[in-house]
Amino acid sequence: MVSHNYRSQGKKVILIKPVIDTRFGKNTIDSRAVQGVQADMIITPQTSEFSIPEGTHCVLVDEAQFLSEKNVKGLRELTLNVPVICYGLRTDYRTRLFPGSKRLLELADTIEEIKTVCVQCDRKATINAKFYLEFYPEHRKVIVRDGSEEPDLGTEDKYQPMCWKCWNQ
């Protein structure tokens, strides 16, 4: 929506996403509000310099939790010339900071939380809970609390927002 707002005013926006995010296609960015937007730049963990066209009004980064420290450093330097807004999760399903999120939290001028509600109750969701479906002996969702730190991409089929109390039960 931020991209749409800039573009509807005739302003140039650059959309960036990490190469690891292929859930909706290599170059596609999907959100709850807008689907099928094409990224202008796909970056690898080694990307540390950003060549942004002159006249760019804003840089938007999707799935910022998957950024590397090199990426974050380069984006931070980019803020000397153009605003950079990063969107992403703070922690993984184990409640541990993603490396990209950690570095962003350390360097960000401003941090704004986008609030959401727990799927089990009406409390504020603070955890992106990972689950799998168990079909026997009964049909239920089983929450995964431990495991690999390697990214495991998924959407609502694998992750749901939960509050600490519901996740911890």
C-alpha positions in Angstrom: 0.0 0.0 0.0 2.9 2.4 0.7 4.2 1.7 -2.8 0.7 2.3 -4.3 0.4 5.6 -2.4 3.8 6.9 -3.6 3.1 5.8 -7.2 -0.4 7.3 -7.2 1.3 10.7 -6.5 3.7 10.2 -9.4 6.6 9.4 -7.2 9.3 6.7 -8.0 9.5 3.8 -5.6 12.0 0.9 -5.7 10.8 -2.5 -4.4 13.4 -4.9 -3.1 13.2 -8.4 -1.8 15.7 -11.1 -0.8 16.4 -13.9 -3.2 15.4 -16.5 -0.7 11.7 -15.4 -0.8 10.2 -17.4 -3.7 6.8 -18.2 -2.1 4.8 -16.2 -4.7 7.4 -16.4 -7.5 11.0 -15.2 -7.8 10.1 -11.5 -8.6 6.7 -11.3 -6.9 5.7 -9.5 -3.7 2.4 -10.4 -2.1 0.8 -8.8 0.9 -2.6 -8.9 2.6 -3.5 -5.7 0.8 -1.9 -6.1 -2.6 -1.0 -9.2 -4.6 1.3 -9.8 -7.5 3.5 -6.7 -7.4 6.8 -7.1 -9.2 10.0 -6.4 -7.3 12.5 -4.0 -8.9 15.5 -5.7 -7.3 16.2 -9.1 -6.0 19.2 -9.2 -3.6 21.5 -12.0 -2.5 23.1 -12.1 1.0 26.3 -10.7 -0.5 24.6 -7.5 -1.8 26.1 -4.6 0.0 25.8 -1.8 -2.6 22.6 -0.5 -4.0 22.4 1.3 -7.3 19.2 3.3 -7.1 18.0 5.3 -10.1 18.1 9.1 -9.7 14.8 10.6 -8.7 13.8 7.7 -6.5 11.6 8.9 -3.7 11.6 5.8 -1.5 13.0 2.3 -1.2 10.7 -0.4 0.2 12.2 -3.8 1.3 9.9 -6.8 1.8 10.7 -9.8 4.0 13.5 -7.9 5.7 14.0 -10.7 8.3 15.9 -12.5 5.5 18.4 -9.7 4.9 22.0 -10.3 5.8 24.1 -7.9 7.8 25.8 -6.8 4.6 22.4 -6.0 3.1 21.4 -4.0 6.2 24.7 -2.1 6.1 24.2 -1.2 2.5 20.6 -0.1 3.0 21.6 2.0 6.0 24.1 3.8 3.8 21.4 4.3 1.2 19.4 6.2 3.8 21.8 9.1 3.4 20.1 9.8 0.0 16.7 8.3 0.1 14.2 6.9 2.7 14.3 3.2 3.2 11.4 1.3 4.7 11.8 -2.3 5.7 9.0 -4.7 6.4 9.5 -8.1 8.1 9.2 -10.3 11.1 11.1 -9.7 14.3 11.4 -13.3 15.5 11.2 -16.8 14.0 8.8 -19.5 15.2 11.2 -20.3 18.1 10.9 -16.7 19.3 14.5 -15.9 18.3 15.5 -12.8 16.3 16.2 -13.3 12.7 19.8 -12.1 11.9 18.4 -9.4 9.5 15.9 -8.3 12.0 18.5 -8.1 14.7 20.7 -5.8 12.7 17.8 -3.7 11.6 16.7 -3.2 15.2 20.3 -2.1 16.0 20.4 0.4 13.2 16.9 1.7 12.6 16.0 5.3 13.1 12.4 4.3 13.7 10.6 1.1 14.5 6.9 0.7 14.0 5.1 -2.4 15.0 2.2 -3.6 12.9 -0.2 -5.1 15.4 -2.2 -8.3 14.8 -4.5 -10.4 16.9 -3.9 -14.0 18.1 -5.8 -16.7 16.2 -6.8 -18.3 19.5 -8.0 -15.3 21.5 -8.3 -11.5 21.4 -4.8 -10.7 22.7 -2.1 -9.0 20.8 -0.1 -11.6 18.7 3.6 -11.4 19.3 4.7 -14.8 17.8 4.6 -16.1 14.3 3.7 -19.7 15.4 4.7 -22.6 13.2 2.5 -25.6 13.1 1.7 -28.9 11.4 -1.6 -30.7 11.0 -2.0 -34.0 12.9 -4.7 -36.2 11.5 -4.5 -39.2 13.8 -5.9 -39.9 16.4 -7.7 -36.5 15.9 -7.5 -33.6 13.5 -5.6 -30.8 15.2 -2.8 -28.2 14.8 0.4 -29.0 16.6 2.7 -26.1 17.4 6.4 -26.4 16.6 8.5 -24.7 19.2 12.0 -26.0 18.5 13.9 -27.0 15.4 16.2 -25.7 12.7 17.1 -22.0 12.4 17.1 -22.4 8.6 14.3 -20.5 7.0 11.2 -22.6 6.3 9.1 -20.5 4.0 5.3 -20.7 4.3 2.2 -18.7 4.6 -1.0 -19.3 6.6 -0.7 -23.0 5.7 2.3 -23.2 8.1 2.3 -20.1 10.3 -0.3 -18.2 12.3 -0.1 -15.2 14.7 -0.4 -16.1 18.4 0.0 -14.3 21.7 2.6 -15.6 24.2 -0.1 -17.2 26.4 -1.7 -19.3 23.7 1.7 -20.2 22.1 3.0 -21.3 25.5 0.1 -23.5 26.5 
